[in-house]
Amino acid sequence: MLILKLAYRNLWRNRRRTLLTMSAMGIATAFLILTLGIYDGMLWDMVEGATDLYHGHVKVTAVDYLDQRKLHQNIPQETLERVSTDDPSVKGVAGRVRGFALLSFEQEDGSSHSQPAELFGIDPVEEITVTTLHERLEEGSYISDAASNEIVLGVGLAKLLETEIGGEIVAMGQGADGSIAADLFYVKGIINTNDPMRDSMLAVVGRERLQEMMVLEGKLHEVAVSIKSALDAEEWVEENEANFEGSVVTPWTEFLPQIGQILKIWGTMKLIFAIIFYFAVILVSANTMYMALLERLREFGIMAAIGMKTKRLSRMIVLEGFLMSSISGITGGIFGVIGTYILKDHPIDLSQWITPIAYAETVLKPRIRAYPNPESILMPIAVIITLGVLIAMFPARKLRRHKPVDVLREV
């Protein structure tokens, strides 16, 4: 306790220098927490843009369906019932049917426009619990039920067909039994996901209508599950895949591998980023500790001459570094957390200057939003405290090499 008291008092012997050093360390910690929070916000915008908008967190499919996308690779519609609605981690579940067809629209002057598209068959009541496609309507409204002949087109597809709300769309394709699949739909709405590739191919229709058209009665291509936390998708799959014998249960980290890989390496990137970020702070802190050693060299010599071991003196210097970095880290951490939560609740909208960026089947929103991740908060504080101790060890080791009589003679 005596060494601890001396270490604390020694910090304030040169108050101005200590405050400047601690300010640099604290500000660096606050900015690093805020910066990592913004990067986390961008990362989770990407995850939410893919899973919450269109895909869902988990997919139950036939073997190899996600790789081949063949019409006959389907699962029984009863698979929907295997997802327990009593599971508190499940937010929603939806059955889907997919099929490719040629869409045609004939204008009043007799000219027609055709475009290949993916028919996305859903039950709107189920789908609303899994994705937010219904919130991206640019015109019109969402399909009313799974059996209607309504269709919602992506904004790019609608432009290619040169159609509008109320337009009559003819869809022609091949059924699961090899027969010609054809149906007539009326444009109910136009949707904009901000992904040009998806918007030029997507056509949302009723699931029952598409099952009848594609001769897939009682069959699904995928069951999409939405859970409360996207991070728990892999754990949910491990706990529940035994309930889906004969099917494949895939978390979003696998059917969206690019985003999944970014998430996996992000922890290592944080540590590297923190060390680079703190490099200038390390130089300032090292300079402070060495100056403190040189100024008090005579004092240390006298204390050693009257009986205090250099080991305890070295420990005192290390404690000074620990106290200085701890106070700075905790104070900077508090301000960093406050800034992170402010940007979480009040993101900065950049849509006037930047357009949404489509990447890896997701859309990065043009905004600056922070996401308060415990790891991104605790790691910068732990790193600055650790660096403070490591920096203090160098002058402490130098002190242990000096003999009291040599120190007093030099001074």
C-alpha positions in Angstrom: 0.0 0.0 0.0 2.9 2.3 0.7 4.3 1.8 -2.8 0.8 2.4 -4.3 0.4 5.7 -2.4 3.8 6.9 -3.4 3.1 5.9 -7.1 -0.2 7.9 -7.0 1.4 10.9 -5.5 4.3 10.9 -7.9 1.9 11.1 -10.8 0.9 14.6 -9.7 4.4 16.0 -9.0 4.5 17.4 -12.5 0.8 17.9 -12.9 0.9 19.6 -16.3 2.9 16.8 -18.0 0.8 14.1 -16.4 -2.5 15.7 -17.4 -1.2 16.2 -21.0 -0.1 12.5 -21.2 -3.3 11.2 -19.7 -5.4 13.5 -22.0 -3.7 12.0 -25.0 -4.3 8.5 -23.8 -7.9 9.1 -22.8 -8.8 10.9 -26.0 -7.1 8.1 -28.1 -9.2 5.5 -26.1 -12.4 7.4 -26.6 -11.8 7.9 -30.4 -10.8 4.3 -30.8 -14.0 3.0 -29.1 -16.1 5.4 -31.2 -14.2 4.4 -34.4 -14.6 0.7 -33.8 -18.3 1.3 -32.9 -18.7 3.0 -36.3 -17.0 0.1 -38.1 -19.2 -2.4 -36.2 -22.2 -0.3 -37.2 -21.2 -0.6 -40.9 -20.6 -4.3 -40.5 -24.0 -4.9 -38.9 -25.7 -2.7 -41.5 -24.3 -5.2 -44.1 -25.6 -8.2 -42.1 -29.0 -6.7 -41.5 -29.2 -5.5 -45.1 -28.8 -9.1 -46.3 -30.5 -11.2 -43.6 -33.4 -8.9 -42.4 -34.2 -7.6 -45.9 -34.3 -10.7 -48.0 -32.6 -13.9 -46.8 -33.3 -14.5 -43.2 -30.8 -15.8 -40.6 -31.2 -19.6 -41.2 -32.4 -21.6 -44.3 -33.7 -25.1 -44.3 -33.4 -26.6 -47.8 -33.0 -29.8 -49.8 -29.4 -31.2 -50.1 -27.4 -29.1 -52.6 -30.3 -26.7 -53.3 -28.3 -23.5 -52.3 -25.6 -24.5 -54.8 -27.7 -25.7 -57.7 -31.1 -24.0 -57.4 -32.9 -26.7 -59.3 -36.7 -26.8 -59.3 -37.0 -30.4 -58.3 -34.8 -29.9 -55.2 -37.6 -29.3 -52.8 -38.7 -30.2 -49.3 -42.2 -31.0 -47.9 -44.3 -28.1 -46.8 -44.7 -29.8 -43.4 -41.1 -28.8 -42.7 -42.5 -25.4 -41.6 -44.1 -27.2 -38.6 -40.7 -28.4 -37.4 -39.6 -24.9 -36.4 -41.0 -24.5 -32.9 -42.9 -21.3 -32.5 -42.5 -21.7 -28.7 -38.7 -21.2 -29.0 -38.1 -17.7 -27.5 -35.1 -17.2 -29.8 -37.2 -17.5 -33.0 -38.8 -14.3 -34.3 -40.5 -15.8 -37.3 -40.5 -18.5 -39.9 -41.6 -18.5 -43.6 -41.9 -21.1 -46.4 -40.8 -20.1 -49.8 -41.0 -21.3 -53.4 -38.7 -20.1 -56.2 -38.9 -20.5 -59.9 -37.5 -18.8 -63.0 -39.7 -17.6 -65.8 -39.9 -15.2 -68.7 -42.1 -12.2 -67.9 -43.8 -10.3 -70.7 -45.7 -7.0 -70.8 -47.7 -5.9 -73.8 -48.3 -2.1 -74.2 -51.4 -0.5 -75.7 -49.6 0.1 -79.0 -49.0 -3.7 -79.4 -45.3 -3.6 -78.6 -44.2 -6.0 -75.9 -41.2 -6.3 -73.6 -39.9 -9.5 -72.1 -37.4 -10.2 -69.4 -36.2 -13.3 -67.4 -36.9 -13.1 -63.7 -36.9 -15.1 -60.5 -40.4 -15.6 -59.2 -40.2 -15.5 -55.4 -43.3 -17.2 -54.0 -44.2 -16.2 -50.4 -47.0 -16.2 -47.9 -47.0 -12.4 -46.9 -48.2 -13.2 -43.4 -45.3 -15.4 -42.8 -42.7 -13.4 -44.7 -43.4 -10.2 -42.7 -42.1 -12.0 -39.6 -38.8 -12.9 -41.3 -37.8 -10.1 -43.8 -38.5 -6.4 -44.3 -39.1 -6.5 -48.1 -42.6 -5.1 -47.5 -41.0 -1.9 -46.1 -39.1 -1.2 -49.4 -42.2 -0.5 -51.5 -41.6 2.4 -53.8 -45.1 2.3 -55.4 -48.3 0.5 -54.8 -48.7 -2.1 -52.1 -47.6 -5.6 -51.1 -49.3 -8.8 -52.2 -52.4 -9.5 -50.2 -52.3 -13.3 -49.8 -50.5 -16.4 -50.9 -53.2 -17.4 -53.5 -53.7 -14.1 -55.3 -52.6 -13.4 -58.8 -50.7 -10.2 -57.7 -47.1 -9.5 -58.4 -44.6 -7.1 -56.9 -41.7 -6.2 -59.2 -38.2 -5.0 -58.5 -37.8 -1.4 -59.6 -35.2 -2.4 -62.2 -37.4 -5.2 -63.6 -40.4 -2.9 -63.9 -38.3 -0.4 -65.9 -37.0 -3.2 -68.2 -40.6 -4.3 -68.8 -41.8 -0.7 -69.0 -44.8 -1.5 -66.9 -46.5 0.2 -64.0 -49.1 -0.5 -61.3 -52.0 -2.4 -62.7 -50.0 -3.8 -65.6 -50.8 -7.3 -66.9 -47.8 -9.6 -66.7 -47.6 -13.0 -68.5 -45.2 -15.4 -66.9 -44.0 -18.5 -68.8 -41.5 -21.2 -67.6 -41.2 -24.9 -67.1 -42.9 -26.8 -64.3 -41.4 -29.4 -62.0 -42.9 -32.2 -64.1 -41.5 -30.8 -67.4 -44.7 -29.2 -68.5 -45.1 -25.6 -69.7 -45.8 -23.4 -66.7 -47.8 -20.2 -67.5 -49.8 -17.7 -65.5 -51.2 -14.2 -65.6 -50.3 -11.6 -62.9 -51.3 -8.0 -62.2 -48.7 -5.6 -60.9 -49.6 -4.7 -57.3 -46.4 -2.9 -56.3 -42.9 -1.9 -57.2 -40.1 -2.6 -54.7 -36.7 -1.0 -54.3 -34.0 -2.9 -52.4 -31.2 -0.6 -53.5 -29.4 -3.6 -55.1 -29.5 -3.1 -58.9 -28.9 -6.7 -59.7 -31.6 -8.0 -57.4 -34.1 -5.3 -58.4 -33.7 -6.3 -62.1 -34.5 -9.9 -61.4 -36.9 -10.0 -58.4 -40.7 -10.7 -58.8 -42.6 -11.4 -55.6 -45.8 -13.5 -56.0 -48.1 -15.6 -53.8 -46.6 -18.9 -52.8 -49.8 -21.0 -53.4 -50.2 -19.4 -56.9 -46.6 -20.2 -57.8 -46.9 -23.8 -56.4 -49.8 -24.4 -58.7 -48.0 -22.8 -61.7 -44.8 -24.8 -61.2 -46.6 -28.0 -60.2 -45.1 -27.9 -56.7 -48.2 -28.4 -54.6 -47.2 -29.2 -51.0 -43.6 -28.5 -51.8 -41.2 -25.7 -50.7 -37.7 -24.8 -51.8 -36.7 -23.2 -48.5 -37.9 -22.5 -45.0 -36.4 -19.2 -43.8 -36.0 -18.6 -40.0 -35.4 -15.3 -38.3 -33.9 -15.4 -34.8 -33.5 -12.6 -32.3 -29.7 -12.3 -32.7 -27.9 -12.9 -36.0 -24.8 -13.8 -34.0 -26.6 -16.8 -32.6 -27.5 -18.3 -36.0 -24.7 -21.0 -35.9 -25.6 -22.0 -32.4 -29.3 -22.3 -33.2 -28.4 -24.5 -36.2 -26.3 -26.8 -34.0 -29.2 -27.1 -31.4 -32.0 -27.7 -34.0 -30.6 -29.4 -37.1 -31.5 -32.8 -35.7 -35.2 -31.8 -36.1 -34.8 -31.5 -39.9 -33.7 -35.0 -40.9 -33.3 -35.3 -44.6 -32.8 -31.5 -45.0 -29.9 -29.2 -44.8 -29.9 -26.4 -42.2 -27.6 -23.5 -43.1 -26.8 -20.3 -41.1 -26.4 -17.0 -42.9 -22.6 -17.1 -42.3 -22.5 -20.0 -44.9 -24.9 -18.9 -47.5 -23.5 -15.3 -47.3 -19.8 -16.4 -47.0 -18.2 -13.1 -47.9 -19.9 -11.3 -45.0 -19.3 -14.3 -42.7 -15.6 -14.2 -43.4 -15.4 -10.4 -42.7 -17.1 -11.1 -39.4 -14.6 -13.9 -38.5 -11.5 -11.8 -39.1 -12.9 -8.6 -37.7 -11.7 -9.5 -34.1 -8.1 -9.7 -35.3 -8.4 -6.6 -37.3 -9.6 -4.7 -34.2 -6.5 -5.6 -32.3 -4.2 -4.6 -35.1 -6.1 -1.4 -35.6 -5.8 -0.6 -31.9 -2.1 -1.0 -31.8 -1.6 1.2 -34.9 -4.0 3.7 -33.4 -2.1 3.8 -30.2 1.4 4.1 -31.7 1.7 7.8 -31.2 0.3 7.5 -27.7 3.0 4.9 -26.9 5.7 7.4 -27.9 4.2 10.2 -25.7 3.8 7.8 -22.8 7.3 6.4 -23.1 8.8 10.0 -23.2 6.8 10.9 -20.0 8.0 7.8 -18.1 11.7 8.3 -19.1 11.5 12.0 -18.2 10.1 11.1 -14.8 12.9 8.6 -14.2 15.6 11.1 -15.1 14.2 13.9 -13.0 13.9 11.6 -9.9 17.1 9.7 -10.4 18.8 11.3 -7.4 15.7 10.7 -5.3 15.8 7.0 -6.3 19.5 6.8 -5.4 18.9 8.2 -1.9 15.9 5.9 -1.3 18.0 2.9 -2.4 21.0 4.1 -0.2 18.8 4.2 3.0 17.6 0.7 2.4 14.7 0.5 -0.1 15.4 -2.2 -2.7 15.6 -1.2 -6.3 13.1 -4.0 -7.0 10.4 -2.1 -5.0 11.4 1.2 -6.7 11.0 -0.5 -10.1 7.6 -1.8 -9.0 6.6 1.7 -8.0 7.4 3.0 -11.5 5.3 0.2 -13.1 2.5 1.1 -10.7 2.7 4.7 -11.9 2.3 3.6 -15.5 -0.6 1.3 -14.5 -2.4 4.1 -12.6 -1.9 6.6 -15.4 -3.1 4.3 -18.1 -6.0 2.9 -16.0 -7.4 6.4 -15.2 -7.0 7.5 -18.8 -8.4 4.3 -20.2 -11.5 4.3 -18.0 -12.2 8.0 -18.4 -11.7 7.8 -22.2 -13.9 4.6 -22.3 -16.8 6.4 -20.6 -16.7 9.2 -23.2 -16.3 6.7 -26.0 -19.3 4.7 -24.9 -21.4 7.9 -24.6 -20.4 8.9 -28.2 -21.2 5.4 -29.4 -24.7 5.3 -28.0 -25.4 8.8 -29.3 -24.5 7.6 -32.9 -26.5 4.5 -32.4 -29.7 6.4 -31.6 -29.0 9.3 -33.9 -27.0 8.1 -36.9 -25.7 10.7 -39.4 -27.6 10.5 -42.7 -25.3 10.8 -45.7 -27.9 9.9 -48.4 -27.7 13.5 -49.8 -24.1 12.9 -50.8 -23.7 9.1 -51.0 -25.8 6.5 -52.7 -26.4 3.0 -51.2 -23.6 0.6 -51.9 -24.5 -3.0 -53.0 -22.0 -5.6 -52.0 -22.1 -9.4 -51.5 -25.9 -9.6 -51.7 -26.4 -6.8 -49.2 -26.7 -3.1 -49.3 -24.6 -0.7 -47.2 -26.7 2.2 -46.1 -25.3 5.8 -46.7 -25.1 6.7 -43.0 -22.7 6.8 -40.0 -24.1 4.6 -37.3 -22.3 3.1 -34.3 -23.0 -0.3 -32.8 -22.1 -0.7 -29.1 -20.2 -4.0 -29.0 -18.8 -5.0 -25.6 -15.6 -6.3 -27.3 -15.1 -3.0 -29.1 -15.5 -1.1 -25.8 -13.4 -3.3 -23.4 -10.6 -4.1 -25.8 -9.3 -0.5 -26.3 -9.4 0.0 -22.5 -7.5 -3.2 -21.9 -5.0 -2.4 -24.6 -4.2 1.1 -23.3 -3.8 -0.3 -19.7 -1.5 -3.1 -20.9 0.6 -0.7 -23.0 0.9 1.7 -20.0 2.3 -1.2 -17.9 4.7 -2.4 -20.7 6.0 1.1 -21.4 6.7 1.6 -17.6 8.7 -1.6 -17.5 11.5 -0.1 -19.7 12.5 2.7 -17.3 11.9 0.3 -14.4 14.4 -2.2 -15.8 16.9 0.6 -16.4 16.6 1.7 -12.8 17.4 -1.8 -11.6 20.7 -1.7 -13.4 21.9 1.4 -11.5 23.7 1.1 -8.2 22.9 3.8 -5.6 26.5 5.0 -5.1 26.9 5.4 -8.9 23.6 7.3 -9.2 24.6 9.7 -6.4 28.1 10.2 -7.9 26.7 11.0 -11.4 24.1 13.4 -10.0 
